[in-house]
Amino acid sequence: MNDVTDLPPGVRVSTEYPELTRRFFETHGIEADIRLSYGATEAKVPDIVDCIVDGTETGRALRAGGLKIVNEVLVSYTALVANPAAVADPEKRHAMEQIKTLLDGVMEARGKVLVKLNVSSTDRDGVIAILPAMKAPTVSQLFGDRGYAIETVVSKDTINTLIPALKDAGATDIIEVALAKIVH
């Protein structure tokens, strides 16, 4: 199956968006039995339904479940919307800017992780040389002249090759931490 038009009449569809799904199938001239789902929509194929309409950012979880995306029903995005009168009020505008700061921080943190590690004095410069950073890594001396603690934010898609390289360069006690927000 390569397109929604390949689905047979009476196809059983599970979704958390029944009206959107109904309109989509009507637009394509397909008679569909649309069933409201209350979560775990992808788990209903093939025993309960023939296909699903679900929200996904990348489709990775659907593919991991053996499903194939055959059409996009809707492309969405997030928007912060404000009443012009509220924007004109300095106090309300400031509150909106604070909310936007938090939302931007979440978006900035997507795809990034914090990496923390320890390193000896002799290996410090070699580790820093291979360590990417937003500006520069944070370097703190460990108690009792036992080396340095280093931390920085790196791209999540490089962490699995970066950690072994850091270990090879002399880093120890390497920790990867998920991030919720990054605010500049």
C-alpha positions as CSV (number, residue, x, y, z in Angstrom):
1,M,0.0,0.0,0.0
2,N,1.5,3.3,-1.1
3,D,-1.4,5.8,-0.8
4,V,-4.7,6.2,1.1
5,T,-6.6,5.6,-2.1
6,D,-5.3,2.0,-2.0
7,L,-7.5,1.3,1.1
8,P,-10.6,-0.7,0.5
9,P,-14.2,0.6,1.2
10,G,-15.2,0.0,4.8
11,V,-11.6,0.2,6.1
12,R,-11.5,0.2,9.9
13,V,-9.6,3.3,11.2
14,S,-8.6,4.0,14.8
15,T,-7.8,7.6,15.8
16,E,-7.9,10.2,18.5
17,Y,-9.1,12.7,15.9
18,P,-12.4,11.3,14.5
19,E,-13.7,14.5,12.8
20,L,-10.4,15.3,11.1
21,T,-10.1,11.7,10.0
22,R,-13.7,11.6,8.7
23,R,-13.1,14.7,6.6
24,F,-9.9,13.3,5.3
25,F,-11.4,10.1,4.1
26,E,-14.5,11.9,2.7
27,T,-12.1,14.2,0.7
28,H,-10.5,11.1,-0.8
29,G,-13.8,9.4,-1.5
30,I,-13.2,6.4,0.8
31,E,-15.9,4.9,3.0
32,A,-14.3,4.3,6.4
33,D,-15.4,2.9,9.7
34,I,-13.8,5.4,12.1
35,R,-13.3,4.3,15.7
36,L,-12.3,6.7,18.5
37,S,-9.1,5.7,20.2
38,Y,-8.2,6.6,23.8
39,G,-4.4,6.1,23.5
40,A,-2.0,3.4,22.2
41,T,-3.6,3.8,18.8
42,E,-0.8,2.1,17.0
43,A,-1.3,-1.1,19.1
44,K,-4.7,-1.7,17.6
45,V,-3.3,-2.7,14.1
46,P,-4.1,-5.3,12.8
47,D,-6.3,-7.1,15.3
48,I,-8.9,-4.3,15.9
49,V,-8.4,-2.0,12.9
50,D,-6.8,-1.9,9.5
51,C,-5.0,1.4,9.9
52,I,-4.7,4.5,12.1
53,V,-4.6,8.2,11.9
54,D,-2.2,9.5,14.6
55,G,-0.1,12.5,15.4
56,T,3.7,12.0,15.1
57,E,6.7,14.2,15.0
58,T,9.1,11.9,13.2
59,G,7.2,8.7,12.6
60,R,10.0,6.7,14.2
61,A,7.7,5.0,16.8
62,L,5.2,4.1,14.1
63,R,7.9,2.5,12.0
64,A,9.3,0.7,15.0
65,G,5.8,-0.8,15.5
66,G,5.9,-2.2,11.9
67,L,3.6,0.6,10.5
68,K,4.2,2.6,7.4
69,I,3.1,6.2,6.8
70,V,1.1,6.3,3.6
71,N,-0.3,9.9,3.7
72,E,-0.1,13.1,5.7
73,V,-3.5,14.2,7.0
74,L,-2.3,17.5,8.4
75,V,1.0,19.3,9.0
76,S,0.9,21.4,12.2
77,Y,3.1,23.8,14.0
78,T,3.1,25.6,17.3
79,A,2.3,29.3,17.4
80,L,2.0,31.7,20.2
81,V,-1.0,33.9,19.5
82,A,-1.9,37.1,21.3
83,N,-4.7,39.5,21.3
84,P,-3.4,42.9,20.0
85,A,-4.9,44.7,23.0
86,A,-3.0,42.4,25.4
87,V,0.2,43.0,23.4
88,A,-0.3,46.7,23.8
89,D,-0.4,46.4,27.6
90,P,3.3,46.5,28.8
91,E,2.6,44.1,31.8
92,K,0.8,41.5,29.7
93,R,3.3,41.8,26.9
94,H,6.2,41.2,29.4
95,A,4.3,38.1,30.6
96,M,3.9,36.9,27.0
97,E,7.7,37.4,26.3
98,Q,8.5,35.4,29.4
99,I,6.3,32.5,28.1
100,K,8.0,32.8,24.8
101,T,11.4,32.6,26.5
102,L,10.4,29.3,28.1
103,L,9.0,27.9,24.8
104,D,12.1,28.9,22.9
105,G,14.2,27.2,25.6
106,V,12.4,24.0,25.1
107,M,12.8,24.2,21.3
108,E,16.5,25.0,21.7
109,A,17.0,22.0,24.0
110,R,15.5,19.5,21.4
111,G,18.2,17.3,20.0
112,K,20.8,18.3,22.6
113,V,22.2,16.7,25.7
114,L,24.5,17.8,28.6
115,V,27.7,15.8,28.8
116,K,29.6,15.8,32.1
117,L,33.0,14.1,32.7
118,N,36.1,14.1,34.8
119,V,39.6,14.2,33.4
120,S,43.2,14.3,34.8
121,S,45.3,17.4,34.5
122,T,47.5,15.7,31.9
123,D,44.5,14.7,29.6
124,R,42.5,17.9,30.1
125,D,43.6,19.8,27.0
126,G,43.2,16.8,24.7
127,V,39.7,16.2,25.9
128,I,38.7,19.8,25.5
129,A,40.1,19.8,22.0
130,I,37.5,17.2,20.9
131,L,34.6,18.5,23.0
132,P,32.1,20.7,21.1
133,A,30.5,23.5,23.1
134,M,27.9,26.2,22.7
135,K,30.4,28.8,23.8
136,A,33.1,27.0,25.8
137,P,33.0,24.0,28.1
138,T,32.7,24.7,31.8
139,V,35.9,23.5,33.6
140,S,36.1,23.2,37.4
141,Q,39.0,21.9,39.4
142,L,38.2,18.8,41.4
143,F,38.8,18.8,45.2
144,G,42.3,18.0,46.2
145,D,44.0,18.5,42.8
146,R,42.4,15.3,41.5
147,G,41.8,16.6,38.0
148,Y,39.0,18.5,36.4
149,A,35.2,18.3,36.0
150,I,34.1,19.4,32.5
151,E,30.6,19.9,31.2
152,T,29.1,21.1,28.0
153,V,26.0,20.9,25.8
154,V,26.4,18.8,22.6
155,S,24.2,17.6,19.8
156,K,22.4,14.3,20.6
157,D,23.1,12.9,17.2
158,T,26.9,13.0,18.0
159,I,26.9,11.7,21.5
160,N,27.3,8.0,20.7
161,T,30.5,8.7,18.8
162,L,31.7,11.4,21.2
163,I,31.6,9.4,24.4
164,P,34.0,6.7,23.2
165,A,36.3,9.4,21.7
166,L,36.3,11.2,25.1
167,K,37.1,7.9,26.9
168,D,39.9,7.3,24.5
169,A,41.2,10.8,25.2
170,G,41.3,10.1,28.9
171,A,37.9,11.2,30.2
172,T,36.3,9.2,33.0
173,D,33.0,9.2,34.8
174,I,31.2,10.4,31.7
175,I,27.5,11.3,32.2
176,E,24.9,12.1,29.5
177,V,22.0,14.2,30.8
178,A,18.7,15.0,28.9
179,L,17.9,18.7,28.7
180,A,14.5,20.3,29.2
181,K,15.4,23.9,28.3
182,I,18.3,26.0,27.0
183,V,17.8,29.8,27.5
184,H,20.4,32.1,26.0
